[in-house]
Structures are given as structure tokens and as C-alpha cells.
Amino acid sequence: MMEESNEFRIVRSKAYFRYLIFILIFVEILDTYTTNYPNVIPSQVIAEFLANYPENVAQSIFALAVGIATIGMYLVLLNQFLADGFGRKILLAFTVFGMGFSSLLLFFSTNIIQYTIYLFMLYVFFSSDIWVIYINEECPSEKRGFWTNMVLVGGVVGAILLPIFRSIYITETYSYWRGMTFFAIFLGIPLGIIILFTLKETSKYQELKIDQAQINRTSKSLKQNLKTLFKSSRRKEVIAILIISYISGLNYLFVALGESFISNSPNLDQDDINIIVLVMSICVVFGYIFTGYIADKYGRKPLFYVYSILLPIGIMIAVFGSYSTEGALLFVCIGASLANITFWGLGVVTRLVILEIVPTESRGTGSGMKSLIGAFGITSGLLLSSIIILHYGLGFSFILFSVLLLINIPLIAKYIKETKGIDLSKVK
């Protein structure tokens, strides 16, 4: 593994880049799995911890609990700022280890309060997405979308494992939702240690530190980095991305409680739900490939438009389809798959764009701010829905928040500029 510096440009060997991609794929497998396994067990957690309440009350309490847990995502800004100050490598190792350790604590939870606390910790770690900064600072500018989505595609193994493990641990006659934590525990803890001792710091970050040392300049404070974001020539784009992230975050409600909703459908049983989770996982693979191809070939803006329109359509198909006495399984498979593809695809595009409009020294902070605002949306959606569910039901909440995505259309048209192929070293 060779590297050389020429006028502050550090070049990694191809062998090291292949190894980096290999490790980041495992990081994304873990990230995908830990992000989603709490979302395929709500009905089982509710059945264990909230069995004494009526259905709508139990769902409302659970939505409130998850909403409180998502406050852990607010620390993503601190994580990303620390990545700017101490480097990408340390934070990547720390967050990967944390995903495994938090899953271990979830395994031992015995009531809804403990479950909420440990889920809070899990949200702190899996929402950091340091790996996205890693890959974007190490690959060629014309291939950022490709390599980001190749890591995502590899990471979909984590999504494929969800229905496999769920069908093992949750059936019509047997339920052991704690078994869903095993994979995260036994991958996350050792992987964090491997990253700490085998990965190098990103080349762009090392170049920045060399440059700062040459002119005797230290890293900016969090306050200074935030000022850089909102005083730059592209501040309107940054603000537009933040608004899109917030609205998208509102729709995490469907991801978090969709399983609980369809589990209460009289037209679906646990075997059907395992099939739905499997189909969704497979479709997400194709969704990531599609996102990477279109992002690099045709740009980021077309994807913003398509996903903002298709996400509410997918949610409506899933909600109304679950009430169908014939073909409920097919309708929910189509709707839930479309909703998940577009929800996560929209997240990929916002990640790419925020990294492409923020300078290297503030890139972690910019990515963290985007994640923080998205987390505000997630918490807002869950907390508001805990009230709405009591009066109008879970399905109505899904549809209400999804329609708000149409606000994205004029924002994209007016403020978002195409960033396909931009050189990150020249972003100021």
C-alpha cells in the first residue's frame, strides 16, 4: 500500500482503495442492518412491553418512545464536527463499535423505558454516516455517485438479512425479537477495532491538515464552521437541502411504524409480512443501482424530482392496499417497496449534494447539519403522529406527512444547482 504527496495531493494505491471499499461495504452492511432491524420488530416489542393497552394507544406510546429515541440523531452534528477536528478514521471506528454495543444493550432491555434509552444510543451511532465522507474524499470526482452507491449496494446485504433473520425469529407460532440484535453485535464490535488499526485517514483530510500546518492555521470551531455554511455563496442551496431533509425526515414515520401498521391488517399474516420485508430489501438493491447510475449520468436534480413525487404515491398504495380483501400482499409489496426505495434514495441524493457544495474543512459539519435537520424532521413526525394516531389512526398519519414532500418541487427548481462531477478540492 503506497502513497505519495505531490504539492499536497496524496494518492492512494489501487490495492488500498480496494481494501477501503471492502471495509466500507461491511460498514454499510452493519449500518443498513442496525438502521432497519428496529423497524421490522415494532409489533413484537409492542406485544411484549405494551400489551395491556388498546391498539391505537400502544402504537401512540411506541411512536412517542421512538420519537424520544431519535433525539440521539441530534448528536450527529457533534460527531461530524469531531470528524472535522480529529479525523474521519477515529469517528468511523467509534460509531461502528457503538452500533454493536448499543445492540447488545437492546438485547438486555426489559421494558419500554430501557428499550427507548438503548434505541437512543443506537440512533446516535448509526446516523453518523462517516463512511459517506470517507468514500467521497477518496474516489475520483466523476465516480462519486458510482462508488457511493456501490458501497450502498454491497451494504444491502444487511437489508437482505432482515427478512431472513425475521423469518427465523418471528413466525406465526414463535417470537424472539431479541434475536434480531445478534448480527449487529457480532459484526459491529470487531469491525470497529479492525477499522481503528487498518484504515488510513482520508487523503483529502490529510491534505487539509498539511495545508493548515504550512500556513500555521488551526481547524475552525463548530461556530466558525456553521458561519462558513451560511455565509458562503451557496448558502441558499444549503438552506434548500436542509428544508428537503426536514420534510423527508417527517416520513421516517412510515419506515419506523410501517411494520406495526401492516401487522394489524386482517388481510396479512406474519408469513406475508416476511415476504413483504424480503421484496422490499431486493427492490432497494435495484433502487441504489438506479440512483448511482442516474446521479452520475444525468445528475442529482432529476432524482430529487422523481423521488419527491413517487414517495407519497408509494405510501398511498401501501396504506390503501392493506385494506384490500384481495391482492393485499401484492399492493403492500409494491407500495412499501416504492416508498422505501424513494425514501432512502432521497437521502442518498441529499448526502451527495451537501458534500458537493461544502468545502473540505467544513464538510463534516455540513453533512452533520443536514443529518441534524433531518433528525428534527424524524422526531417531529413521530411526536406529532403520537397525537394524530389517537384520533385518526396510523395510516392517515403516513399519508399526511407524505403529501408534504410536494413542497420539495419548487425548492429544487429554484435553488438547487446541478453538482454532478464537481471537484471537491475546488469547492470554496
C-alpha positions as CSV (number, residue, x, y, z in Angstrom):
1,M,0.0,0.0,0.0
2,M,1.9,3.0,-1.3
3,E,1.0,6.7,-1.0
4,E,2.8,9.8,-2.1
5,S,2.4,13.5,-1.8
6,N,2.9,16.0,-4.6
7,E,2.0,19.6,-3.9
8,F,-0.2,18.4,-1.1
9,R,-2.0,15.9,-3.3
10,I,-2.0,12.5,-1.6
11,V,-2.6,9.5,-3.9
12,R,-3.6,6.1,-2.5
13,S,-2.7,2.8,-4.2
14,K,-5.3,0.9,-6.0
15,A,-4.8,-2.0,-3.6
16,Y,-5.6,0.2,-0.6
17,F,-8.6,1.7,-2.4
18,R,-10.0,-1.8,-3.0
19,Y,-9.4,-2.7,0.7
20,L,-11.1,0.5,1.7
21,I,-14.2,-0.3,-0.4
22,F,-14.2,-3.8,1.1
23,I,-14.2,-2.5,4.6
24,L,-16.8,0.3,3.9
25,I,-19.1,-2.3,2.4
26,F,-19.1,-4.1,5.7
27,V,-19.6,-0.8,7.5
28,E,-22.7,-0.2,5.3
29,I,-23.9,-3.8,5.8
30,L,-23.9,-3.1,9.5
31,D,-25.3,0.5,9.1
32,T,-28.1,-0.8,6.9
33,Y,-28.9,-3.6,9.3
34,T,-28.8,-1.6,12.5
35,T,-30.8,1.2,10.9
36,N,-33.6,-1.1,9.9
37,Y,-33.9,-4.0,12.3
38,P,-35.7,-1.9,14.9
39,N,-38.2,-1.1,12.1
40,V,-39.2,-4.7,11.5
41,I,-40.0,-5.6,15.1
42,P,-42.3,-2.9,16.5
43,S,-45.3,-5.1,16.6
44,Q,-43.3,-7.6,18.7
45,V,-41.9,-5.0,21.0
46,I,-45.4,-3.5,21.5
47,A,-46.7,-7.0,22.2
48,E,-44.1,-7.6,24.9
49,F,-43.9,-4.1,26.6
50,L,-47.3,-2.5,25.8
51,A,-49.7,-5.5,25.7
52,N,-52.1,-4.0,28.3
53,Y,-53.1,-1.0,26.1
54,P,-55.6,-0.8,23.2
55,E,-54.0,-1.0,19.8
56,N,-54.1,2.8,18.9
57,V,-52.9,3.7,22.4
58,A,-50.0,1.2,22.3
59,Q,-49.0,2.5,18.8
60,S,-49.2,6.0,20.1
61,I,-46.9,5.3,23.1
62,F,-44.5,3.4,20.9
63,A,-44.4,6.3,18.4
64,L,-43.6,8.6,21.3
65,A,-40.8,6.3,22.6
66,V,-39.2,6.1,19.1
67,G,-39.6,9.9,18.8
68,I,-37.7,10.3,22.0
69,A,-35.0,7.8,20.9
70,T,-34.5,9.7,17.6
71,I,-33.2,12.7,19.6
72,G,-30.0,10.6,19.6
73,M,-29.6,11.6,16.0
74,Y,-29.1,15.2,17.0
75,L,-25.6,14.3,18.2
76,V,-24.7,13.6,14.6
77,L,-23.7,17.2,14.3
78,L,-21.2,16.7,17.1
79,N,-19.9,13.5,15.6
80,Q,-19.5,15.1,12.2
81,F,-17.8,18.2,13.7
82,L,-15.4,15.9,15.6
83,A,-14.7,14.2,12.3
84,D,-13.6,17.6,11.0
85,G,-11.4,18.2,14.1
86,F,-10.0,14.8,14.9
87,G,-10.3,13.0,11.6
88,R,-12.6,10.6,9.8
89,K,-10.9,7.4,10.9
90,I,-11.4,7.8,14.7
91,L,-15.0,8.7,14.4
92,L,-15.7,5.9,11.9
93,A,-14.2,3.3,14.2
94,F,-16.1,4.8,17.2
95,T,-19.5,4.8,15.6
96,V,-19.2,1.3,14.1
97,F,-18.2,-0.1,17.6
98,G,-21.1,1.9,19.1
99,M,-23.6,0.2,16.8
100,G,-22.6,-3.2,18.0
101,F,-22.5,-2.2,21.7
102,S,-25.9,-0.4,21.6
103,S,-27.4,-3.6,20.0
104,L,-26.0,-5.6,22.9
105,L,-27.8,-3.3,25.4
106,L,-31.1,-3.6,23.4
107,F,-30.8,-7.3,23.8
108,F,-30.9,-6.9,27.5
109,S,-33.8,-4.4,27.7
110,T,-36.7,-5.5,29.9
111,N,-39.2,-2.6,29.5
112,I,-40.2,0.2,27.1
113,I,-38.1,2.7,29.1
114,Q,-34.9,0.7,28.8
115,Y,-35.7,0.0,25.1
116,T,-36.1,3.7,24.4
117,I,-32.8,4.6,26.1
118,Y,-30.8,1.9,24.2
119,L,-32.5,2.8,21.0
120,F,-31.5,6.4,21.6
121,M,-27.9,5.2,21.7
122,L,-28.3,3.2,18.5
123,Y,-29.6,6.3,16.8
124,V,-26.5,8.3,17.9
125,F,-24.2,5.8,16.2
126,F,-25.9,4.7,13.0
127,S,-26.9,8.2,11.9
128,S,-23.4,9.5,11.7
129,D,-22.6,8.2,8.2
130,I,-18.9,9.0,8.4
131,W,-18.4,6.3,5.7
132,V,-20.0,8.6,3.2
133,I,-17.4,11.3,3.8
134,Y,-14.7,8.6,3.6
135,I,-15.7,7.4,0.1
136,N,-16.4,10.9,-1.2
137,E,-12.9,12.1,-0.2
138,E,-11.1,9.1,-1.6
139,C,-12.7,8.4,-5.0
140,P,-12.4,10.4,-8.3
141,S,-14.9,13.2,-8.7
142,E,-16.6,11.7,-11.8
143,K,-17.2,8.5,-9.9
144,R,-18.5,9.7,-6.5
145,G,-22.1,8.7,-7.3
146,F,-20.9,5.3,-8.6
147,W,-18.7,4.3,-5.7
148,T,-21.1,5.7,-3.1
149,N,-23.9,3.6,-4.5
150,M,-21.6,0.5,-5.0
151,V,-20.9,0.6,-1.3
152,L,-24.7,1.0,-0.7
153,V,-25.4,-1.9,-3.0
154,G,-22.9,-4.0,-1.2
155,G,-24.4,-2.9,2.1
156,V,-27.9,-4.1,1.0
157,V,-26.7,-7.5,2.2
158,G,-27.8,-6.0,5.6
159,A,-31.2,-5.4,4.3
160,I,-31.4,-8.9,2.7
161,L,-30.5,-10.4,6.1
162,L,-33.5,-8.7,7.8
163,P,-36.3,-10.9,6.3
164,I,-34.1,-14.0,6.7
165,F,-33.5,-13.4,10.4
166,R,-37.1,-12.2,10.9
167,S,-38.5,-15.4,9.4
168,I,-36.3,-17.3,11.8
169,Y,-37.0,-15.4,15.0
170,I,-40.6,-14.2,14.3
171,T,-43.2,-16.6,12.9
172,E,-46.9,-17.3,13.5
173,T,-46.1,-19.6,16.4
174,Y,-42.8,-18.2,17.8
175,S,-41.5,-14.7,18.6
176,Y,-38.0,-13.8,19.8
177,W,-37.3,-10.3,18.6
178,R,-34.0,-10.0,20.6
179,G,-32.5,-12.5,18.1
180,M,-32.5,-9.6,15.6
181,T,-29.7,-7.9,17.6
182,F,-27.2,-10.8,17.2
183,F,-25.8,-9.9,13.8
184,A,-25.2,-6.3,14.8
185,I,-23.4,-7.3,18.0
186,F,-21.1,-9.8,16.4
187,L,-20.2,-7.6,13.4
188,G,-20.1,-4.1,14.9
189,I,-17.7,-4.6,17.8
190,P,-14.9,-6.4,16.0
191,L,-15.3,-4.3,12.8
192,G,-14.8,-1.1,14.8
193,I,-11.4,-2.5,16.1
194,I,-10.4,-3.5,12.6
195,I,-11.0,0.0,11.2
196,L,-9.0,1.6,14.0
197,F,-5.9,-0.5,13.3
198,T,-6.0,-0.9,9.5
199,L,-7.6,2.1,7.7
200,K,-5.7,5.3,6.9
201,E,-7.1,8.8,7.3
202,T,-8.7,10.1,4.1
203,S,-6.4,11.8,1.6
204,K,-8.4,15.0,1.3
205,Y,-8.4,15.4,5.1
206,Q,-4.7,14.8,5.3
207,E,-4.1,17.3,2.5
208,L,-6.2,19.8,4.5
209,K,-4.0,19.2,7.6
210,I,-0.8,19.6,5.7
211,D,-2.1,22.9,4.2
212,Q,-3.1,24.2,7.6
213,A,0.3,23.3,9.1
214,Q,2.1,25.1,6.3
215,I,0.3,28.4,6.9
216,N,0.1,27.8,10.7
217,R,-3.7,27.7,10.8
218,T,-5.8,25.5,13.1
219,S,-9.1,23.9,12.5
220,K,-12.2,26.0,12.7
221,S,-14.5,25.9,15.7
222,L,-18.0,24.5,15.3
223,K,-19.4,28.1,15.4
224,Q,-17.0,29.1,12.7
225,N,-17.8,26.1,10.5
226,L,-21.5,26.9,10.8
227,K,-20.8,30.5,9.8
228,T,-19.0,29.3,6.8
229,L,-22.0,27.2,5.7
230,F,-24.5,30.1,6.0
231,K,-22.2,32.9,4.6
232,S,-21.0,31.0,1.6
233,S,-22.0,31.9,-2.0
234,R,-24.1,28.6,-2.0
235,R,-25.9,29.3,1.3
236,K,-29.3,29.2,-0.5
237,E,-28.6,25.8,-1.8
238,V,-27.5,24.6,1.7
239,I,-30.8,26.0,3.2
240,A,-32.8,24.3,0.5
241,I,-31.1,21.0,1.2
242,L,-31.8,21.4,4.9
243,I,-35.6,22.0,4.2
244,I,-35.7,19.0,1.9
245,S,-34.0,16.9,4.6
246,Y,-36.5,18.0,7.2
247,I,-39.6,17.2,5.1
248,S,-38.0,13.8,4.2
249,G,-37.4,13.2,7.9
250,L,-41.1,13.6,8.6
251,N,-41.7,10.5,6.5
252,Y,-39.5,8.3,8.6
253,L,-42.7,7.5,10.4
254,F,-43.6,5.1,7.7
255,V,-40.2,3.3,8.0
256,A,-40.4,3.1,11.8
257,L,-44.1,2.0,12.2
258,G,-45.0,0.5,8.8
259,E,-44.4,-3.0,10.1
260,S,-46.8,-2.3,13.0
261,F,-49.4,-0.9,10.6
262,I,-49.4,-3.9,8.3
263,S,-49.2,-6.4,11.2
264,N,-52.6,-5.2,12.2
265,S,-54.1,-5.7,8.8
266,P,-56.7,-8.6,8.8
267,N,-55.6,-9.5,5.3
268,L,-51.9,-10.2,6.1
269,D,-50.2,-12.7,8.5
270,Q,-46.6,-12.9,9.7
271,D,-45.5,-15.0,6.7
272,D,-46.9,-12.3,4.4
273,I,-45.0,-9.7,6.3
274,N,-41.8,-11.6,6.0
275,I,-42.4,-11.8,2.2
276,I,-43.0,-8.0,2.1
277,V,-39.8,-7.3,4.0
278,L,-37.9,-9.6,1.6
279,V,-39.3,-8.0,-1.5
280,M,-38.6,-4.5,-0.1
281,S,-35.0,-5.5,0.5
282,I,-34.5,-6.8,-3.0
283,C,-36.1,-3.8,-4.6
284,V,-33.9,-1.4,-2.6
285,V,-30.8,-3.1,-4.2
286,F,-32.1,-2.1,-7.6
287,G,-33.1,1.3,-6.2
288,Y,-29.5,2.0,-5.1
289,I,-28.1,0.9,-8.5
290,F,-30.6,3.2,-10.3
291,T,-29.7,6.1,-8.0
292,G,-26.0,5.7,-8.6
293,Y,-26.4,5.4,-12.4
294,I,-28.8,8.4,-12.8
295,A,-26.8,10.6,-10.4
296,D,-23.6,10.2,-12.4
297,K,-25.1,10.1,-15.9
298,Y,-28.0,12.6,-15.7
299,G,-27.4,14.5,-12.5
300,R,-28.8,14.9,-9.0
301,K,-31.8,17.2,-9.8
302,P,-33.8,14.7,-11.8
303,L,-33.7,12.3,-8.8
304,F,-34.8,15.0,-6.4
305,Y,-37.9,15.5,-8.6
306,V,-38.7,11.8,-9.1
307,Y,-38.3,10.7,-5.5
308,S,-40.3,13.6,-4.1
309,I,-43.2,12.6,-6.3
310,L,-43.0,8.8,-6.0
311,L,-42.6,8.6,-2.2
312,P,-46.1,9.7,-1.4
313,I,-47.5,7.6,-4.2
314,G,-45.8,4.5,-2.7
315,I,-47.1,5.2,0.8
316,M,-50.7,5.6,-0.5
317,I,-50.5,2.3,-2.4
318,A,-49.3,0.5,0.7
319,V,-51.9,2.1,3.0
320,F,-54.9,1.6,0.8
321,G,-53.7,-1.7,-0.4
322,S,-53.5,-3.2,3.1
323,Y,-57.3,-2.8,3.3
324,S,-57.9,-4.8,0.2
325,T,-59.5,-8.2,0.8
326,E,-58.0,-9.4,-2.5
327,G,-54.4,-8.7,-3.5
328,A,-53.4,-7.0,-0.2
329,L,-50.0,-8.8,-0.3
330,L,-49.3,-7.6,-3.8
331,F,-50.4,-4.0,-3.2
332,V,-48.4,-3.7,0.0
333,C,-45.3,-5.2,-1.6
334,I,-45.4,-2.7,-4.4
335,G,-46.3,0.3,-2.3
336,A,-43.9,-0.4,0.6
337,S,-41.0,-1.2,-1.8
338,L,-41.6,2.0,-3.8
339,A,-41.8,4.1,-0.6
340,N,-38.6,2.6,0.8
341,I,-36.6,2.9,-2.4
342,T,-37.6,6.6,-2.8
343,F,-37.2,7.4,0.9
344,W,-33.6,6.1,1.1
345,G,-32.8,7.2,-2.4
346,L,-33.8,10.8,-1.5
347,G,-31.5,10.5,1.5
348,V,-28.6,9.4,-0.8
349,V,-29.1,12.4,-3.1
350,T,-29.2,14.9,-0.3
351,R,-26.0,13.4,1.2
352,L,-24.2,13.7,-2.2
353,V,-25.3,17.3,-2.8
354,I,-24.4,18.6,0.7
355,L,-20.9,17.1,0.4
356,E,-20.5,18.7,-3.1
357,I,-21.4,22.3,-2.0
358,V,-19.4,22.5,1.2
359,P,-15.6,23.0,1.4
360,T,-13.4,20.2,2.9
361,E,-12.7,21.9,6.2
362,S,-16.4,22.2,6.9
363,R,-17.7,19.1,5.0
364,G,-18.2,17.0,8.1
365,T,-20.1,19.9,9.8
366,G,-22.2,20.5,6.7
367,S,-23.1,16.8,6.4
368,G,-23.8,16.8,10.2
369,M,-26.1,19.8,9.9
370,K,-28.0,18.1,7.1
371,S,-28.4,15.0,9.2
372,L,-29.4,17.1,12.3
373,I,-32.2,18.9,10.4
374,G,-33.3,15.5,9.0
375,A,-33.4,14.2,12.6
376,F,-35.5,17.1,13.6
377,G,-38.0,16.1,10.9
378,I,-37.9,12.5,12.1
379,T,-38.6,13.4,15.7
380,S,-41.3,15.9,14.7
381,G,-43.0,13.3,12.6
382,L,-43.0,10.7,15.3
383,L,-44.1,13.0,18.2
384,L,-46.8,14.7,16.1
385,S,-48.0,11.3,14.9
386,S,-48.3,10.0,18.5
387,I,-51.2,12.6,18.9
388,I,-52.6,12.1,15.4
389,I,-52.7,8.3,15.7
390,L,-55.0,8.5,18.7
391,H,-57.7,10.4,16.7
392,Y,-57.2,9.4,13.1
393,G,-55.1,6.3,13.0
394,L,-51.6,5.4,11.8
395,G,-52.5,5.2,8.0
396,F,-53.8,8.8,8.0
397,S,-50.5,10.0,9.6
398,F,-48.5,8.2,6.9
399,I,-50.4,9.9,4.1
400,L,-50.5,13.4,5.7
401,F,-46.7,13.6,6.0
402,S,-46.0,12.1,2.6
403,V,-48.1,14.8,0.8
404,L,-45.7,17.5,2.3
405,L,-43.0,16.2,0.0
406,L,-44.5,18.0,-2.9
407,I,-43.1,21.2,-1.3
408,N,-39.7,20.0,-2.5
409,I,-40.6,20.5,-6.2
410,P,-40.5,24.4,-6.2
411,L,-37.4,24.4,-3.9
412,I,-35.5,22.1,-6.2
413,A,-36.5,24.2,-9.3
414,K,-35.5,27.5,-7.8
415,Y,-32.5,26.8,-5.6
416,I,-30.8,23.5,-6.3
417,K,-28.0,23.7,-8.9
418,E,-26.6,20.6,-10.6
419,T,-23.4,19.3,-8.9
420,K,-22.6,16.2,-11.0
421,G,-18.8,15.8,-11.5
422,I,-17.7,18.8,-9.4
423,D,-14.1,18.6,-8.0
424,L,-14.4,18.6,-4.2
425,S,-10.9,20.1,-3.9
426,K,-12.1,23.3,-5.6
427,V,-15.3,23.8,-3.5
428,K,-15.0,27.0,-1.6
